[in-house]
Amino acid sequence: MVKNMSFHSSEGDERTEEISEEVDIEKILNELREPEITIQNVVSSADIRQRLNLQEIARKIKKSRYDPEKFPGLVLKLDEPKAALLLFSSGKFVCTGTKSVEESARAINAAIEVLKKHGIDVKKKPLIKAENIVASAKLFVKVDIEKLALELPNTLYEPEQFPGLIFRMKDPDVVFLIFASGSLVCTGAKKESDVRRAVYKLRRILAEGGYLVLD
């Protein structure tokens, strides 16, 4: 009987410790400054599902650049929204340089309007897809990179070659560069909401593992 009571008490103690740890983590996270997240670049693809004569486009649009001996795509730069597009004869586009998924879509549609304005017939609406969102973030707290490299799976750290630690997160599927200063670079997201989710998830992982350097 005493043994049973002792056993249950031990279980209760362990559960109490777990709850206490959870409360401590929440307290740490609540006391930290909110991360600052900035979208640096969005890469999107588009498909208008028709062949394009890149030589004709290069001849008609002065702001385009096409040198098939060096690269198979035509480069078209836009001022509003500010973006650079690669156009391929297959009808595929790649857009880069914008700061949001919405702005990327606007740039692709603006490029199509430029084509139409110069007599290039585009029959269908483009199928647009965000391929890669690159964002930077600040955690406003330092990170113990050395400990992180030793203990956290899916990391790569070679300080002789580069000061940042590479960490691959599976959900969402992104790759982080983590610096000891608490600065981050996040790549691979397809949605802006996934960038925010990934940054906050990483911050929790760092707090739970004791990798944050708290003053």
Buried (B, 14 or more C-beta within 10 A) or exposed (E): EEEEEEEEEEEEEEEEEEEEEEEEBEEBBEEBEEBEBEBEBBBBBBBBEEEBEBEEBBEBBEEBEBEEEEEEBBBBEBEEBEBBBBBBBBBBBBBBBBBBBEBBBBBBBBBBEBBEEBEBEBEEEBBBEBBBBBBBBBBEBBBBBEEBBEEBEEBEBEEEEEEBBBBEBEEBEBBBBBBBBBBBBBBBBBEBEBBBBBBBBBBBBBBBEBBBBEE
